[in-house]
Amino acid sequence: MTRDLLRHARRFGLLSAIALLASAPDTRGGDWPQWRGPNRDAHATDFKAPKEWPKELKQQWKVTVGDGVATPALVGGKLFVFSREGGAEVTRCLNADTGKELWKDKYDVNFQGKADNGFPGPRASPAVADGRVVTFGVNGTLSCLKADSGEKVWRVETGNFPRFHTSCSPVIADKLAIVQIGSDSSGGVTAYDLESGAVKWKWTDEGASYASPVLMTAGGTKMVVAETSASVVGLGVADGKTKWKTPFPLSGKGGGNYNASTPMVDGETLIFSGSGRGTRAFKVEKSGDSFALKELWANKDNSVVYNSPVLKNGFVYGQTSRDELFCVNAETGKTAWTYMISGRGYGNIVDAGTVLFSLTPAGKLLVFEPTDKEYKELAHYTVGASTYAYPIATGNRIYVKDKDSVILWTVE
């Protein structure tokens, strides 16, 4: 078991830890097989931070792959990159050591942007598991490819998409590709058979918005947790039936508030943020055959919109749309500190072991200590141009997808 699973075993019992392990894709140490890493929690499992940070990082290679803000997936020494080139959406498999292209798949896409006209590339990150790569394009094209060759297994058009186009990163669980589909007003969550593309179940109570789902196990039941356009809901992975739901509507029209954040799971505790309504924590409790949410705390001062926070050592670290990094106590919900930066509210935070990373849209990588005392920066580097993806940290390597390229940096 990993250190995180051992911690869960001590806190919530061995059964919960085993259930968490079963929900994760088949990976090896250091892999980043999907949105926000192995357990969709932005934890890098084997990054080795130096005792002293160098003045500069060393660029090993840079490969032009096209437009897009999707974070690549790293599995078994291969990078799976989803981007746009010309009039097509392209999935590439690159050698993670050299950047050499091993295979690619592409299909034509007619992008008609409005408010998001400057972002024609994919937003959703690939998911890799069971020998398959699943991608979700800006117009709702869901594809499944063979990870070893790029051969198409199936491809379906899911239909409508939100105002700023599709942003949900798929999750693979129990031979299902699960994704939030549709527009802000109509759609929901759908599970597709990983091998055939057939719809196994569909939940259509609310619109999709821009968030990506996460898995959790509570009361022995495996669930997919989705932040929709109006709620946060727990659905059974096996059947898609509603286990619980709590309202989480947008705070107002046209105010730049969207439900676009992935919830955080800590055993049977759920922490989520967004929509201009702050950050909240709930306990998922089972009573008989039903589930209920017990609110633990609500922090109204710190709310993310365009990114997802990370939970580390009992504290939540995130970035508000006001460009404030924040640290909130995960037990009490009280703010420990805030720090103003320039990142336009989009910075993606990664737990890299003894340090935290925040990658801003300007391509600046901030390295800081995971402490509740104050923001303590250890180093900062320019690692790309106009990037909205997560940095992938493994060993002494940091992979960055910027506006049109993938870059490998190393800490020497």
C-alpha positions in Angstrom: 0.0 0.0 0.0 1.1 3.6 -0.6 1.6 6.0 2.4 -1.8 7.7 1.5 -3.6 4.4 1.7 -1.9 3.5 5.0 -3.1 6.8 6.4 -6.6 6.1 5.2 -6.4 2.6 6.8 -5.5 4.0 10.1 -8.1 6.7 10.0 -11.0 5.0 8.5 -10.2 1.3 8.8 -8.6 -1.2 6.4 -11.7 -1.9 4.4 -12.0 1.7 3.3 -8.3 1.7 2.2 -8.8 -1.4 0.2 -11.8 0.1 -1.5 -9.8 3.2 -2.4 -7.1 1.0 -3.9 -9.6 -0.9 -6.0 -11.0 2.3 -7.5 -7.6 3.4 -8.8 -6.4 2.6 -12.4 -3.5 0.1 -12.9 -0.4 2.2 -12.5 3.2 2.1 -11.4 4.9 4.6 -9.1 5.0 8.1 -10.6 2.3 7.5 -13.2 -0.3 10.2 -13.7 -3.0 8.2 -15.6 -5.9 10.7 -15.6 -7.1 14.1 -14.4 -5.4 15.1 -11.2 -3.3 11.9 -11.0 -3.8 8.2 -9.9 -6.6 9.0 -7.4 -7.8 12.3 -8.9 -6.6 14.2 -5.9 -3.5 16.0 -7.4 -1.0 14.0 -5.3 2.3 13.1 -7.1 3.4 9.9 -5.6 7.2 9.8 -6.1 8.6 13.3 -6.8 11.9 13.9 -5.1 12.4 17.5 -4.0 16.0 18.7 -3.7 17.4 19.9 -0.4 18.2 23.2 -2.2 16.3 24.3 -5.3 18.4 25.3 -8.3 18.3 28.8 -9.9 16.9 27.2 -13.1 15.3 23.9 -14.2 16.9 22.1 -17.1 14.9 21.6 -20.3 15.3 18.1 -21.7 13.0 18.3 -24.7 10.1 20.3 -26.1 7.6 18.9 -28.7 5.0 20.9 -30.5 1.6 19.1 -30.3 -1.0 21.8 -31.0 -3.5 23.9 -29.0 -5.3 22.8 -25.9 -5.4 23.0 -22.1 -5.8 19.3 -21.3 -3.2 17.8 -18.9 -1.5 14.8 -20.5 -1.6 11.3 -19.0 1.7 9.6 -18.0 1.5 5.8 -17.9 4.3 3.2 -18.2 6.9 5.6 -19.6 4.4 7.0 -22.2 2.7 10.4 -22.4 -0.8 10.5 -23.9 -1.5 14.0 -25.1 -4.8 15.4 -26.3 -4.8 18.6 -28.4 -6.0 20.4 -31.5 -4.0 20.7 -34.8 -5.6 22.5 -37.7 -9.2 21.4 -37.9 -8.7 18.1 -36.0 -8.5 16.8 -32.4 -5.4 14.7 -32.0 -4.4 12.1 -29.5 -0.7 11.4 -29.4 1.4 8.8 -27.6 4.9 10.1 -26.9 8.0 8.4 -25.4 8.2 10.1 -22.0 12.0 10.0 -22.0 12.7 11.4 -25.4 9.4 13.1 -26.6 9.4 10.9 -29.7 6.0 10.3 -31.2 4.9 6.6 -31.0 1.4 6.9 -32.5 -1.4 9.3 -33.1 -5.1 9.3 -33.8 -7.1 12.3 -35.2 -10.6 13.3 -36.3 -12.0 16.5 -37.7 -13.8 18.9 -35.4 -15.6 22.1 -36.3 -15.1 24.4 -33.4 -17.4 27.5 -33.2 -16.3 29.5 -30.3 -18.0 32.6 -28.8 -16.8 33.8 -25.4 -14.2 31.0 -25.6 -13.1 31.7 -29.1 -9.4 31.9 -28.1 -9.5 28.3 -26.7 -10.3 25.9 -29.6 -8.3 23.0 -28.1 -9.5 20.3 -25.8 -10.0 21.0 -22.1 -10.6 17.5 -20.9 -7.7 15.3 -19.8 -7.3 11.8 -21.2 -7.9 8.8 -18.9 -5.8 5.6 -19.2 -6.7 2.3 -17.7 -7.2 -1.4 -18.7 -5.1 -0.8 -21.9 -7.4 1.9 -23.1 -7.2 5.7 -23.6 -10.4 7.7 -23.3 -10.7 11.3 -24.5 -13.5 13.8 -24.5 -13.4 16.6 -27.2 -14.7 20.1 -27.1 -17.9 19.3 -29.0 -18.6 16.2 -26.9 -16.8 13.5 -29.0 -16.0 10.6 -26.6 -13.3 8.3 -28.0 -11.7 5.1 -26.8 -8.4 4.0 -28.2 -6.0 1.1 -27.6 -3.1 2.4 -25.5 -0.5 0.3 -27.2 -1.3 1.2 -30.8 -3.8 4.1 -30.9 -6.3 1.9 -32.8 -9.8 3.2 -32.4 -12.0 0.9 -30.3 -15.1 3.2 -30.5 -16.1 6.8 -30.8 -19.5 8.4 -30.0 -21.0 11.8 -30.2 -22.6 12.7 -26.9 -24.6 15.7 -28.2 -25.0 19.1 -26.6 -22.2 21.0 -24.7 -22.0 23.9 -22.3 -21.5 27.6 -23.3 -17.7 27.3 -23.0 -17.6 23.8 -24.5 -16.9 20.4 -22.9 -14.5 20.4 -20.0 -15.2 17.2 -18.1 -12.3 14.8 -17.8 -13.6 11.2 -18.0 -13.0 8.7 -15.2 -12.6 4.9 -15.8 -14.0 2.6 -13.1 -15.1 -1.1 -13.2 -14.8 -1.3 -17.0 -16.9 1.9 -17.4 -15.9 5.2 -18.9 -17.9 7.7 -16.9 -18.3 11.3 -18.0 -20.5 14.4 -17.4 -22.2 15.3 -20.7 -24.6 17.9 -22.1 -25.1 21.6 -21.6 -25.4 23.8 -18.4 -29.2 23.3 -18.5 -29.6 19.7 -19.6 -27.5 16.6 -19.6 -26.0 14.7 -16.7 -23.7 11.8 -16.1 -23.4 8.8 -18.4 -21.4 5.5 -18.1 -20.2 3.8 -21.3 -19.0 0.3 -21.5 -15.2 0.5 -22.0 -15.0 -2.2 -24.6 -18.1 -1.5 -26.7 -19.1 2.1 -26.1 -22.6 1.1 -25.2 -24.5 3.2 -22.6 -24.7 1.2 -19.4 -26.5 3.8 -17.4 -27.5 7.5 -17.6 -28.4 10.1 -14.9 -30.1 13.2 -16.4 -31.5 15.2 -13.5 -29.3 18.3 -14.1 -26.8 19.9 -16.5 -23.1 19.1 -16.7 -21.4 22.5 -16.2 -17.6 22.2 -16.3 -16.5 20.0 -13.5 -15.0 16.5 -13.6 -16.2 13.6 -11.4 -14.3 11.7 -8.7 -14.7 8.3 -7.1 -15.4 7.6 -3.4 -16.5 4.6 -1.3 -18.9 5.2 1.6 -20.8 2.6 3.6 -19.3 -0.1 1.4 -20.8 1.5 -1.8 -18.6 2.7 -4.6 -19.9 6.1 -6.0 -19.0 8.6 -8.6 -19.3 12.1 -7.1 -20.2 14.8 -9.6 -20.4 18.6 -9.2 -23.2 19.5 -11.7 -24.6 22.9 -12.7 -26.9 22.9 -9.6 -25.8 20.3 -7.1 -23.1 17.9 -5.9 -24.4 14.3 -6.3 -23.3 10.8 -5.4 -24.3 8.1 -7.9 -23.7 4.4 -7.7 -21.0 3.3 -10.0 -22.7 0.1 -10.8 -26.2 1.5 -11.7 -26.0 5.3 -11.8 -28.7 5.6 -9.1 -28.8 8.6 -6.8 -27.4 7.8 -3.4 -27.4 11.4 -2.1 -27.6 14.9 -3.4 -27.0 18.4 -2.0 -27.8 21.7 -3.7 -24.9 23.8 -4.9 -26.4 26.3 -7.4 -24.5 29.2 -8.9 -24.3 32.3 -6.8 -25.6 34.6 -9.5 -26.0 35.1 -13.3 -23.1 36.4 -15.3 -20.8 36.9 -12.4 -18.0 34.6 -13.6 -19.2 31.8 -11.2 -19.3 28.3 -12.5 -19.3 24.8 -11.1 -15.9 23.7 -12.5 -14.1 22.1 -9.6 -13.4 18.5 -8.8 -14.6 17.5 -5.2 -11.9 16.3 -2.7 -12.4 12.9 -1.1 -10.9 11.9 2.3 -12.3 8.6 3.3 -16.0 9.3 3.8 -15.5 13.0 4.1 -16.2 15.2 1.0 -14.9 18.7 0.5 -16.0 20.8 -2.5 -15.8 24.4 -3.6 -17.0 26.6 -6.4 -19.9 28.6 -7.8 -19.0 31.6 -5.6 -20.4 29.9 -2.5 -17.2 29.1 -0.7 -15.7 25.8 0.4 -17.7 23.2 2.3 -17.1 19.9 4.0 -19.6 17.0 4.5 -19.6 13.5 6.0 -21.3 10.9 3.9 -23.3 8.7 6.3 -25.2 5.6 5.7 -28.4 4.7 7.6 -30.0 1.4 6.5 -30.2 1.5 2.7 -30.0 5.2 2.4 -27.3 7.9 2.6 -27.3 11.4 4.0 -24.8 14.3 4.2 -23.8 15.8 7.5 -22.3 19.3 7.1 -19.0 19.6 9.0 -18.1 23.2 8.1 -18.5 26.0 5.6 -15.9 28.5 4.7 -17.5 31.4 2.8 -14.3 33.5 2.4 -12.4 31.1 0.0 -14.1 29.8 -3.1 -12.4 28.4 -6.2 -14.0 28.8 -9.7 -11.5 27.7 -12.3 -9.4 25.1 -10.5 -9.6 22.4 -7.9 -7.9 22.5 -4.4 -5.7 19.9 -2.9 -5.9 18.3 0.6 -2.6 17.7 2.4 -1.7 17.0 6.0 -5.2 18.1 7.2 -5.3 21.4 5.3 -6.9 22.5 2.0 -4.8 24.5 -0.4 -6.4 26.3 -3.3 -6.6 29.5 -5.3 -9.5 31.8 -5.5 -10.7 33.8 -8.6 -9.4 36.8 -6.7 -5.8 35.5 -7.2 -5.4 34.5 -3.6 -3.7 31.3 -2.6 -5.3 30.0 0.6 -4.8 27.4 3.3 -7.9 26.2 5.2 -8.0 23.8 8.1 -9.7 20.7 6.9 -11.1 19.8 10.4 -12.5 23.2 11.3 -12.9 25.0 8.0 -11.0 28.1 9.4 -8.7 30.0 7.1 -5.1 29.6 8.1 -3.6 32.1 5.6 -4.1 33.8 2.2 -1.5 35.1 -0.1 -2.0 37.3 -3.2 -0.4 36.2 -6.5 -0.9 36.9 -10.2 -2.5 33.9 -11.8 -6.0 35.0 -12.9 -7.6 32.4 -10.6 -6.5 29.5 -12.7 -3.5 28.2 -10.9 -3.3 24.4 -10.5 -1.9 23.1 -7.2 -0.1 19.8 -6.9 1.0 18.0 -3.8 4.6 16.9 -4.7 5.6 15.3 -1.4 7.6 17.7 0.8 6.5 20.7 -1.4 3.5 22.1 -3.2 3.5 23.4 -6.8 1.2 26.0 -8.2 1.4 26.5 -12.0 -0.1 29.9 -13.2 -1.5 30.7 -16.6 1.7 32.8 -17.3 3.7 29.6 -17.1 5.3 30.4 -13.7 5.8 27.4 -11.5 5.7 28.4 -7.8 7.2 26.0 -5.3 6.1 26.5 -1.6 6.0 24.7 1.7 2.9 22.9 2.8 2.5 24.7 6.1 -0.4 26.4 7.9 1.7 29.2 9.3 2.2 31.3 6.2 2.9 31.2 2.4 6.6 30.3 2.2 8.0 30.3 -1.3 11.0 28.1 -1.9 11.5 28.8 -5.7 9.8 29.9 -8.8 10.5 29.2 -12.5 9.1 30.0 -15.9 8.3 26.7 -17.5 6.0 27.5 -20.4 3.8 30.0 -22.2 0.1 30.4 -21.5 -0.6 27.1 -19.7 -3.8 26.0 -17.9 -2.8 22.3 -17.4 -1.4 20.6 -14.3 2.3 20.0 -14.0 3.1 16.3 -13.9 5.8 15.7 -11.3 7.7 12.3 -11.0 11.2 11.6 -9.8 13.2 14.7 -10.7 11.0 15.4 -13.7 8.3 17.9 -14.3 6.2 17.7 -17.5 4.3 20.8 -18.6 1.7 21.2 -21.4 1.7 24.9 -22.5 -0.3 26.6 -25.3 1.1 24.4 -28.1 3.8 22.2 -26.7 4.8 19.6 -24.2 8.0 20.3 -22.3 10.1 18.1 -20.0 12.0 19.9 -17.3 14.3 18.2 -14.7 15.5 19.3 -11.3 19.3 19.0 -11.4 
